[in-house]
Structures are given as structure tokens and as C-alpha cells.
Amino acid sequence: MEGRRKTTKQIKQTSFSHSNGVTHNLHHPNKTGSLKNNNNNNQTKASDALPLPLYITNGVFFTLFFSVAYFLLHRWREKIRNSTPLHVVTLSEIAAIVSLLASCIYLLGFFGIDFVQSFITRSSSWDLDDENEIDNETENEKFIIKEDSRVCNDPCSQPNKMIDSSSITPLITPCDEKDEEIIKSVVDGKTPSYSLESKLGDCKRAASIRREALQRLTGRSLDGLPLEGFDYESILGQCCEMPVGFIQIPVGIAGPLLLNGVEYSVPMATTEGCLVASTNRGCKAIHVSGGATSILLKDGMTRAPVVRFGTAKRASELKFFMEDPVNFDTLAVVFNKSSRFARLQGVQCAIAGKNLYMRFRCSTGDAMGMNMVSKGVQNVLDYLQNDFPDMDVIGISGNFCSDKKPAAVNWIEGRGKSVVCEAIIKDEVVRKVLKTTVPALVELNMLKNLTGSAMAGALGGFNAHASNIVSAVFLATGQDPAQNIESSHCITMMEAVNDGKDLHVSVTMPSIEVGTVGGGTQLASQSACLNLLGVKGANRETPGGNSRLLATIIAGSVLAGELSLMSALAAGQLVKSHMKYNRSSKDVSQIVSS
């Protein structure tokens, strides 16, 4: 029983949480030595100052207001009829005027009571010295922070143990007075969170204030999310809005990848075990076999607006106009005004009823090019509006592009960079490095990547795990991760050559969407990875050369990843390798018990 009382006493001194998620340490005893019990008393309101209940007072003053107003209007009308001066008033009229003023003052104040009440309530919820905190044991159990993620070993999760209030870190982080005022303003909704950078002129400080405000609003800690060590100025207005920290993703190196006679160390950002090691093994197999060859087939980003006409006949007239070679030069001049790197390559149209989809394709230099092609398309739409005034532009993107979605048009026509990469792996390398045989690889590729994917109705997914490598390199080099969807379209081919002794392996990727300028490529970490590959920034000698080279390196890396995973599957090593590299060897039971 003594242990029960002691535990209760200590619970009363721990952090409590209001409904808005803010925790306060309660150490405010009243005159009797205990906290004031406020469980059965309503919070003091502004309306409590009224002598009568609020609804009765309202009725009295509303009745008084309309009664005296009617009385005064009636008397003034009589005075006007009798030519009596209005300033000559009787005692009853003076009383009526006073009553009218009193009711007006009350009614004006009445409509402000709710505002005053909400203001007082909101202010009191942030007052750390408030003496009216709850002390009832039932309320204690309700408001104790059950999960304070800032504490590694949560004492509240172990009800049989004593709770030491000194071991719990409050969600309110100590701040200077100026920052504290801004944090409260954000929490109260007076200052929009998105405007902190522009108001403060300090991106790091804005992120810190936004982070603390978020913790107070949610009652959840962000301790595991790093804040320090990042250049928040570099992302302002282009990479991420309303930052509160940054994510750490480890970067591994696969290689050297011998591609077109040049060695590349490929950076891969991933949290998946085995991925870098597997790709590295594929790079080794390619290297000792003489390297791989990668060829760029196409280079053109697309954007497809959708426009609508009154009739299908009218839509078809614009289709014929857009696809007529005679008009291409004029359209190209209008389109190319958007950028010195944008060059229109062609327009492909499709009709659905009276709706027309126009798929523009253009080169974009070393940029990935979505913004560039969008600006060019807008120029053309403005130009077409003169000759086709009845054209209704529904959207500058009609999904016939198609961006960030699996689509047959990208698989067939290509988007971004279209690349094919091949290598001949010697029989000795297949046996000693990859631990399998050429016939086994050829058969597995036929049944898995080709037949199996066809059975699944795959769209561009005729491969083992191209997306794994594409995603890892995308994250490391600052590409748009969402474009991994179409960029991972790949078909892997394997066949025996040189009288069945060696293996010819290739990957064909029609829509790798990458750039070496703009977006996340200019961030310090991603820029360093691009520099490692020798493709940082724009190629001044050959515009677009760096982005095209990056696309071929990605295809070569996919080739290495496909070769290694397929070999592991053929040799039955997949589960074994993942248990070795993709599982922690730490004794979890000891960690939990400690």
C-alpha cells in the first residue's frame, strides 16, 4: 500500500498532456501542500462575470434593446409631427436612451465573449505556471504521456516500476524568448508554418521552430530525425517545403563498372542489404570479362496536354495540322523559345471523341527537362489559340506523356533516355565468380523474366530487379525518385554464344529519366555522387552529354545487378546471401533486456 501511495505521488510530478499535445511539469502545491483539485469545477469563463445565467441575460438585453428602440422612434415621430425640438426630452426618454446605450454596449460585448473566452483558454493552456492543473488520480492516469518517444526506456510502459520524473524529457524544448513567441504563434495558428522562412530570413532557424511547433501540436517527438548538419538554404524554393529535418540513407559503392572502356564507381543509396554487394559482384563479372557496352538510342522528354473542341471533326483538324510536316518548323520555333536547350523533336497526337492529346517530345540538354518541355508546350498552346479559338485547354498534362506512371507509350515510344547495354560473360567467369552455368542462366531468364512476366501481364517489367538499382542510383544522384516507375522499364535478355560456352546478356531500357542539373542534383551530397561519376553539372562542350552518360551508367549498373541476382537464383544462393547480409547479427533479446 505504501508503494502504491509512493507511485501515485511520483505520478503526480510527471509530465501531463493537454489535448493539444503539450506537456507540462506540475510542481505547484497549493496552501495545503497538494495540488489544487479542479476536476469537478468548470474552467472560469468570461461569461461567469454576468449576474444572471447567460441565456437569461441575453434575453433581457435583446428585449430591452428592441423595446426602447421602438419607444424612442415612436416619440421622435410624434415630435416631428408636432414640430417639437428633438433635443427637448422627458425623464422617460432619458431613461430609454440610457437603456438603449446599455443594451448596445452589452450586445457588442456579447459577440466578443466567445473570442475572449477562446483567447483566454488558449493562453492558459500554454501557461506553465498555471495553478489550476488537474490533480485527480483518475485524470492523472488519463493525461500521463504513455509514449514519450524521446525516452528510450519508457517508464510508463512498466506500471510496476517507480517513475522517476527526472528521466522524462519534456516535449517542450528550451528556446529563447523570441523563438518561444514565434513557436506559440505557429501553434496558435496565427503564423502560417510555410511562411517562416520568408518572415525570419533564416532557413535553419525556421526549420527548428517549425519542428518544435510540430512536436507541441502532435505531442510526438522527432528526436530520431536529424536537424543539424544540413544546408536548408539550398532547398529553399526548389526541393522541399516546410522542412523539419532530413533523412539519412547510407550510400554504398559498387564497382568498378567497366563500361565503354571506362571504369566507374557507382554510388547507390539504399537501406536494403545485399543490393550493393550483389551489384558489385555483377560489376566484377563484367570487368573480368572485358567490360560492357552501352548505347544511347533516343533522348527526348515528353509532355502531352489535353484539349477539347465542340466536335470530333474540329479536334481532328488540329490533329492533322500538328502532324503535318509543313507546320513543324513553325511549331519548333515557337516551342524552342522556352529555353536555349529545348529543341522540339516531334509531336504525336491521339483522339478520344472530341478530346485531343498532343504528345510533344524534345531534347532538354543536361536537365531532366519536365519544366523545360512544359514551358515549350505552353508557348505552342498560346500560339494555337489564335488559329483555333474554340480550343479549350483542359490541362497541360493529359497523362499521354506519361509521367510517373507505368504506360505502354513509354515502353514502346520511349521517354527521356532510351538505352541498351550488353556484355559477353565468359564461361569461366560464370562458373567461378557467379557460381552457376550458362545453360542454367539462359533457362531461368526465359522462364522467369520473359514467360513469368508475361503470365503476370507485366508492363515493362521483363527483368529481375531493375528498379532496385535504378532507385538506389536515383537517390544517390538527386533524381526524382517517383520517376523510377517508368525509368525501371527494362527487358533482360540472355543467350548462349560462342558455341554455347559464353553468355550474352543485355538490358534494354527505353525510358530512363535523369538529369545532372536542377532539382536535387545541386544538393551537396547528391552533387558529390555525380562528381564521383564525372557527370556533375552541365556539359559545356556537348550540351546533354552528362545526363546521357549518367543514363548509360545506370543501364550498365542494372546489367550488373540483373546478372548477379539471376546467378544467385540459378545457384539457389538467394536466401542464404540475404540471411548473411540482410539480417542483423545482434542478439536482440539482450538488447531488449538491457
C-alpha positions in Angstrom: 0.0 0.0 0.0 2.9 2.3 0.8 4.4 1.5 -2.6 1.0 2.4 -4.2 1.0 5.8 -2.4 4.6 6.5 -3.4 3.9 5.6 -7.0 0.9 7.9 -7.1 2.8 10.7 -5.6 5.5 10.4 -8.2 3.0 10.1 -11.0 1.6 13.5 -9.9 5.0 15.1 -10.5 5.5 13.7 -14.0 4.6 15.4 -17.3 1.0 15.8 -18.1 -0.5 16.5 -21.5 -3.3 18.8 -22.6 -5.5 17.8 -25.5 -3.3 19.9 -27.8 -0.3 17.6 -27.1 1.8 19.9 -24.9 3.3 18.5 -21.8 3.9 20.5 -18.5 5.7 19.5 -15.3 3.4 20.2 -12.4 5.1 21.3 -9.3 2.7 24.0 -8.0 1.4 23.0 -4.5 -1.4 25.0 -3.0 -1.7 26.2 0.6 -2.5 22.7 1.9 0.7 21.3 0.3 -1.1 19.5 -2.5 -2.1 20.5 -6.0 -5.5 22.2 -6.3 -8.1 19.7 -7.3 -10.0 21.2 -10.2 -11.6 18.0 -11.5 -15.2 18.8 -10.5 -15.1 22.6 -11.3 -15.6 24.1 -14.6 -12.9 26.3 -16.0 -13.5 30.0 -15.3 -15.2 31.7 -18.3 -15.6 35.3 -19.2 -19.4 34.8 -19.1 -19.2 33.8 -15.5 -18.9 37.5 -14.6 -22.6 38.1 -15.5 -25.0 38.3 -12.6 -27.6 36.0 -14.3 -27.1 32.9 -16.5 -26.0 33.8 -20.0 -29.2 32.9 -21.8 -31.4 34.9 -19.3 -29.1 37.9 -19.6 -29.2 37.7 -23.4 -33.0 37.6 -23.4 -33.3 40.6 -21.1 -30.9 42.8 -23.1 -32.3 41.8 -26.5 -35.9 42.6 -25.3 -34.7 45.9 -23.8 -32.9 46.9 -26.9 -35.9 46.4 -29.3 -38.4 47.9 -26.7 -36.6 51.2 -26.1 -35.7 51.5 -29.7 -39.4 51.2 -30.7 -40.3 53.6 -27.9 -37.8 56.3 -29.0 -38.7 56.0 -32.6 -42.4 56.4 -31.7 -41.8 59.5 -29.6 -39.5 61.1 -32.1 -42.1 60.6 -34.8 -44.7 62.4 -32.6 -42.3 65.3 -32.0 -41.6 65.7 -35.7 -45.4 65.8 -36.4 -45.9 68.3 -33.6 -42.9 70.4 -34.6 -41.3 69.8 -31.2 -37.5 70.1 -31.0 -35.9 66.6 -30.7 -33.4 67.8 -28.0 -36.2 68.5 -25.6 -36.5 65.2 -23.8 -38.5 64.0 -20.9 -37.4 61.9 -18.0 -38.8 58.7 -19.6 -36.9 59.5 -22.9 -33.7 60.0 -20.9 -34.1 56.6 -19.3 -34.9 55.0 -22.7 -31.7 56.5 -24.2 -29.6 55.2 -21.3 -31.2 51.8 -21.6 -30.6 51.7 -25.4 -26.9 52.6 -24.9 -26.5 50.0 -22.2 -28.1 47.3 -24.3 -25.9 48.3 -27.3 -22.8 48.1 -25.1 -23.8 44.7 -23.8 -24.7 43.3 -27.3 -21.4 44.4 -28.8 -19.5 42.9 -25.8 -21.6 39.7 -26.0 -20.4 38.9 -29.5 -16.8 39.3 -28.3 -17.3 36.9 -25.4 -16.6 33.8 -27.4 -13.5 35.4 -28.9 -12.3 36.4 -25.4 -13.1 33.0 -24.0 -11.2 31.2 -26.7 -8.2 33.5 -26.3 -8.1 33.1 -22.5 -8.5 29.3 -22.8 -5.7 29.1 -25.5 -3.4 31.3 -23.4 -3.9 29.3 -20.2 -3.2 26.1 -21.9 0.4 27.3 -22.6 0.9 28.8 -19.1 3.4 26.6 -17.4 2.8 28.3 -14.0 -1.0 27.7 -14.0 -2.1 26.7 -10.5 -5.3 25.1 -11.8 -3.8 21.9 -13.1 -5.7 18.6 -12.6 -4.7 16.6 -9.5 -7.4 13.9 -9.5 -5.9 10.4 -9.8 -8.3 9.3 -12.5 -7.3 12.3 -14.6 -3.7 11.6 -13.9 -4.0 8.2 -15.5 -5.8 9.7 -18.4 -3.3 12.5 -19.2 0.1 10.9 -18.4 2.2 10.6 -21.5 2.0 6.9 -22.2 4.6 7.1 -25.1 7.3 9.7 -24.9 9.4 8.7 -27.8 12.2 10.9 -26.6 12.8 8.3 -23.8 14.5 5.1 -24.9 13.2 3.0 -21.9 9.6 4.2 -21.4 8.9 4.0 -17.6 5.2 4.5 -18.2 5.1 1.2 -20.1 6.2 -0.6 -17.0 3.5 0.2 -14.4 5.1 -1.9 -11.6 8.2 0.3 -11.6 8.8 3.5 -9.8 8.5 6.5 -12.2 11.4 9.0 -11.9 10.3 12.3 -13.4 13.9 13.4 -14.0 14.2 10.6 -16.6 11.5 12.0 -18.8 12.4 14.7 -21.2 9.5 17.2 -21.8 8.3 17.8 -25.3 8.9 21.5 -24.8 12.5 22.2 -25.9 14.1 25.2 -24.1 14.1 28.2 -26.6 15.0 31.8 -26.3 12.2 34.3 -25.7 11.9 35.4 -29.4 11.7 31.8 -30.7 9.3 30.9 -28.0 6.9 33.6 -29.1 7.1 32.5 -32.7 6.5 28.9 -31.8 3.4 29.8 -29.8 2.2 31.9 -32.7 2.6 28.9 -35.1 0.9 26.6 -32.6 -2.0 29.0 -32.2 -2.4 29.3 -36.0 -1.5 33.0 -36.1 1.7 32.5 -38.1 1.5 30.0 -41.1 4.2 27.4 -40.9 5.1 27.8 -44.5 5.9 31.5 -44.1 8.6 31.1 -41.5 11.5 31.2 -44.0 10.3 34.5 -45.6 9.5 36.1 -42.2 12.7 35.1 -40.4 15.2 35.2 -43.3 16.9 32.2 -41.7 16.1 28.8 -43.1 17.8 26.8 -40.4 16.0 28.7 -37.6 12.7 28.4 -39.5 13.1 24.6 -39.7 14.0 24.4 -36.0 10.9 26.5 -35.0 8.6 24.5 -37.3 10.0 21.3 -35.8 9.3 22.3 -32.2 5.8 23.7 -33.1 5.0 20.3 -34.8 6.1 18.4 -31.7 3.9 20.5 -29.4 0.9 20.2 -31.7 1.2 16.4 -32.1 2.7 15.5 -28.7 5.1 13.3 -30.6 8.9 13.6 -30.6 11.1 13.9 -33.6 14.3 13.2 -31.7 15.4 10.5 -34.2 15.2 12.9 -37.1 18.4 14.9 -37.6 18.2 18.7 -37.8 21.8 19.8 -37.6 24.3 19.4 -40.4 22.1 20.3 -43.4 22.1 23.3 -45.7 18.4 24.4 -45.6 19.2 27.4 -47.8 20.0 25.0 -50.7 16.4 23.6 -50.8 14.5 26.8 -50.4 12.0 27.2 -53.3 13.1 24.2 -55.3 13.5 20.9 -53.4 11.3 20.7 -50.3 8.9 22.9 -48.5 8.4 23.3 -44.7 11.4 21.1 -43.7 11.8 19.8 -40.1 14.9 17.8 -40.7 16.4 15.3 -43.1 16.6 11.6 -43.7 19.8 9.6 -43.6 20.3 7.0 -46.2 23.6 5.1 -46.4 25.5 5.2 -49.7 27.5 2.3 -50.9 29.8 1.9 -53.9 29.5 -0.8 -56.5 32.3 -1.3 -59.0 34.4 -0.5 -60.7 32.0 -0.9 -63.6 33.9 -1.2 -66.8 31.6 0.5 -69.4 32.6 1.5 -72.9 36.3 1.2 -71.8 35.9 3.5 -68.8 35.8 2.5 -65.1 33.0 3.9 -62.9 32.5 3.6 -59.2 28.7 3.6 -58.9 27.1 5.3 -55.8 24.0 3.5 -54.5 21.8 5.0 -51.7 19.8 2.2 -50.2 18.7 0.6 -46.9 18.4 -2.9 -48.4 21.1 -5.4 -47.5 22.7 -7.4 -50.3 21.9 -4.9 -53.0 25.2 -3.1 -53.2 27.1 -6.4 -52.7 25.2 -8.2 -55.4 25.6 -5.3 -57.9 29.3 -5.2 -57.0 29.6 -8.9 -57.9 28.0 -8.3 -61.2 30.4 -5.4 -61.9 33.3 -7.8 -61.2 32.0 -10.4 -63.6 31.6 -7.8 -66.3 35.0 -6.3 -65.6 37.0 -9.6 -65.8 35.0 -10.5 -69.0 36.2 -7.3 -70.8 33.6 -4.8 -69.8 30.1 -3.9 -71.1 28.9 -1.7 -74.0 26.1 0.8 -73.6 24.4 2.7 -76.4 22.0 5.6 -76.3 19.1 5.1 -78.7 16.9 8.1 -78.0 17.0 11.3 -75.9 13.7 13.2 -75.6 11.4 14.3 -72.8 7.7 14.4 -73.4 4.7 16.4 -72.3 1.1 15.8 -73.6 -1.6 18.4 -73.0 -5.3 17.6 -73.5 -7.5 20.0 -75.3 -11.2 19.8 -76.1 -13.4 21.0 -79.0 -17.1 21.2 -79.7 -16.9 18.3 -82.2 -14.6 15.4 -83.0 -14.3 16.9 -86.5 -12.8 20.0 -85.2 -10.4 18.1 -82.9 -9.2 16.0 -85.9 -8.5 19.2 -87.9 -6.0 20.3 -85.2 -4.5 16.7 -85.2 -3.8 16.9 -88.9 -2.4 20.4 -88.5 0.0 19.3 -85.7 1.2 16.2 -87.6 1.7 17.9 -91.0 5.5 18.2 -91.7 4.9 21.6 -93.3 3.9 23.1 -90.0 6.7 21.5 -87.9 9.2 24.3 -88.4 6.8 26.9 -87.2 5.8 24.9 -84.2 9.5 24.3 -83.4 10.3 28.0 -83.5 7.5 28.7 -81.1 8.4 25.8 -78.8 12.1 26.4 -78.7 11.7 30.0 -77.4 11.2 28.5 -73.9 14.9 27.6 -73.5 18.2 27.7 -75.3 18.5 23.9 -74.7 14.9 22.9 -75.6 14.6 21.6 -79.2 11.3 20.2 -80.4 11.7 16.7 -82.0 8.2 15.8 -82.9 4.5 15.7 -81.9 2.3 12.6 -81.7 -1.4 13.0 -81.5 -4.3 10.8 -80.3 -8.0 11.5 -80.2 -10.7 10.3 -77.8 -14.0 11.6 -79.1 -13.7 15.4 -79.3 -10.7 15.4 -77.0 -7.2 15.7 -78.5 -4.0 14.6 -76.8 -0.7 16.0 -78.2 2.5 14.3 -77.1 5.4 16.7 -77.5 8.9 15.3 -77.5 12.0 17.5 -77.2 15.7 17.4 -76.1 16.4 19.2 -72.8 20.2 19.4 -72.5 21.6 18.1 -69.2 18.3 18.8 -67.3 15.8 16.1 -66.8 13.5 18.6 -68.6 10.0 18.4 -67.2 9.8 22.2 -66.6 11.5 23.0 -69.8 9.2 20.9 -72.0 6.1 22.2 -70.1 7.1 25.8 -70.9 7.6 25.0 -74.5 4.2 23.3 -74.7 2.5 26.4 -73.1 4.1 28.6 -75.8 2.6 26.3 -78.5 -0.8 26.3 -76.9 -0.9 30.1 -76.8 0.1 30.2 -80.4 -2.6 27.7 -81.5 -5.2 29.7 -79.7 -5.1 32.3 -82.5 -6.0 29.8 -85.2 -8.2 27.6 -83.1 -10.0 30.0 -80.8 -12.6 27.3 -79.9 -9.9 25.1 -78.4 -10.4 24.6 -74.7 -7.2 23.7 -72.9 -8.3 21.2 -70.2 -4.8 20.5 -68.8 -1.2 20.9 -69.8 -0.7 17.3 -68.9 -3.2 14.7 -70.1 -1.3 11.6 -69.0 -0.5 10.7 -72.6 3.1 11.8 -71.7 3.2 9.6 -69.5 5.0 10.8 -66.3 5.4 8.8 -63.1 3.1 6.0 -64.2 3.6 2.7 -65.9 2.5 3.2 -69.5 2.8 1.3 -72.8 3.5 4.6 -74.7 6.8 5.0 -72.7 7.6 1.3 -73.2 7.1 1.5 -76.9 8.0 5.1 -77.8 10.5 5.8 -75.1 10.7 8.8 -72.8 13.9 10.5 -71.5 16.9 8.4 -72.5 16.4 5.1 -74.3 19.5 2.9 -73.7 20.6 -0.7 -74.4 23.6 -2.2 -72.6 25.2 -5.6 -73.3 28.1 -7.8 -72.3 29.6 -11.2 -73.0 30.4 -13.1 -69.8 32.9 -15.9 -70.3 32.1 -19.4 -69.2 34.9 -19.4 -66.7 33.6 -16.2 -65.0 30.1 -17.6 -64.9 31.3 -20.7 -63.1 33.9 -19.1 -60.7 32.5 -15.7 -60.0 28.8 -16.2 -60.4 28.8 -19.8 -59.2 26.4 -21.1 -61.9 26.3 -22.2 -65.5 25.4 -20.6 -68.8 22.5 -23.0 -69.6 21.0 -22.5 -66.2 21.0 -18.7 -66.6 19.5 -18.9 -70.1 16.7 -21.2 -68.9 16.0 -19.2 -65.8 15.8 -15.9 -67.8 13.4 -17.5 -70.3 11.1 -18.9 -67.6 11.3 -16.0 -65.1 11.9 -12.7 -66.8 10.1 -13.5 -70.1 7.5 -16.2 -69.6 6.8 -15.4 -65.9 6.4 -11.7 -66.5 4.1 -12.4 -69.5 2.0 -14.6 -67.3 1.7 -11.8 -64.8 0.8 -9.3 -67.5 3.8 -7.2 -66.8 4.2 -3.8 -68.5 7.9 -3.1 -69.0 8.7 -5.5 -66.1 10.6 -8.2 -68.0 13.5 -8.2 -65.6 14.6 -9.5 -62.2 15.0 -6.3 -60.2 16.0 -3.3 -62.4 14.0 -1.0 -60.1 16.3 -1.8 -57.2 19.4 -0.4 -58.9 17.6 2.5 -60.6 16.1 3.6 -57.3 19.4 3.4 -55.4 21.3 5.4 -58.1 18.5 7.9 -58.4 18.5 8.6 -54.6 22.3 9.0 -54.6 22.5 11.4 -57.6 19.5 13.6 -56.8 17.0 12.3 -59.4 13.2 12.4 -58.9 12.5 9.1 -57.1 8.9 8.9 -58.4 10.3 8.6 -62.0 11.8 5.3 -61.0 8.4 3.9 -62.2 9.0 4.4 -65.9 12.8 4.6 -65.7 12.8 0.9 -64.5 11.1 -0.3 -67.6 13.5 -3.0 -68.7 13.7 -6.3 -70.6 16.6 -8.6 -69.7 17.8 -11.0 -72.4 20.3 -13.9 -72.0 21.5 -16.4 -74.6 24.4 -18.7 -75.1 27.1 -17.6 -77.6 30.4 -18.9 -78.9 29.2 -22.4 -79.4 27.2 -22.3 -76.1 30.3 -21.6 -73.9 29.8 -17.9 -73.1 26.8 -15.9 -72.0 25.5 -12.8 -73.9 23.4 -10.7 -71.5 21.7 -7.4 -72.3 19.2 -4.9 -70.8 17.0 -2.6 -72.9 15.6 0.4 -71.0 13.5 2.8 -73.2 12.7 5.5 -70.6 15.5 6.5 -68.2 14.6 10.0 -67.0 17.6 11.6 -65.5 19.4 15.0 -65.4 22.6 16.4 -63.9 21.4 19.9 -63.3 18.4 21.2 -61.4 16.3 19.7 -58.7 18.1 17.6 -56.1 21.3 17.3 -58.2 22.5 20.6 -56.8 22.4 19.4 -53.2 25.9 18.8 -51.6 25.6 15.0 -51.1 24.0 14.3 -54.4 26.4 16.6 -56.2 29.3 14.7 -54.7 28.0 11.4 -56.1 27.5 13.0 -59.5 31.1 14.2 -59.3 32.3 10.7 -58.4 30.8 9.6 -61.8 32.2 12.5 -63.7 28.8 13.9 -64.7 28.3 16.8 -62.3 26.5 19.8 -63.7 26.1 20.8 -67.3 28.5 19.6 -70.1 29.7 22.8 -71.6 31.3 21.2 -74.7 28.4 18.9 -75.5 25.1 20.0 -74.0 23.2 17.0 -72.7 26.4 14.9 -72.6 26.5 14.4 -68.9 22.9 13.4 -68.5 23.2 10.9 -71.4 26.3 9.4 -69.8 24.5 9.1 -66.5 21.7 7.2 -68.3 24.2 4.7 -69.8 25.9 4.2 -66.4 22.5 3.4 -64.9 21.9 0.9 -67.6 25.3 -0.7 -67.0 24.6 -0.9 -63.3 21.3 -2.6 -64.0 23.1 -5.1 -66.2 25.4 -5.9 -63.3 22.5 -6.2 -60.8 20.5 -8.4 -63.2 23.5 -10.7 -63.8 24.3 -11.2 -60.1 20.7 -11.8 -58.9 19.9 -14.2 -61.7 23.0 -16.1 -60.9 22.1 -16.3 -57.2 18.6 -17.6 -58.1 20.1 -20.1 -60.6 22.5 -21.4 -57.9 20.0 -21.3 -55.1 22.0 -18.8 -53.1 19.4 -16.0 -52.7 18.0 -17.0 -49.3 21.5 -17.8 -48.0 23.0 -14.5 -49.0 20.1 -12.5 -47.7 20.4 -14.2 -44.3 24.1 -13.4 -44.3 23.9 -9.7 -45.4 20.4 -8.6 -44.9 19.8 -9.7 -41.3 21.3 -8.2 -38.2 23.6 -10.4 -36.3 23.0 -8.6 -33.0 21.4 -10.5 -30.1 18.0 -8.7 -30.0 17.0 -10.5 -26.8 20.0 -9.0 -24.9 19.2 -5.5 -26.2 15.6 -5.7 -25.1 16.5 -7.0 -21.6 19.2 -4.4 -21.1 
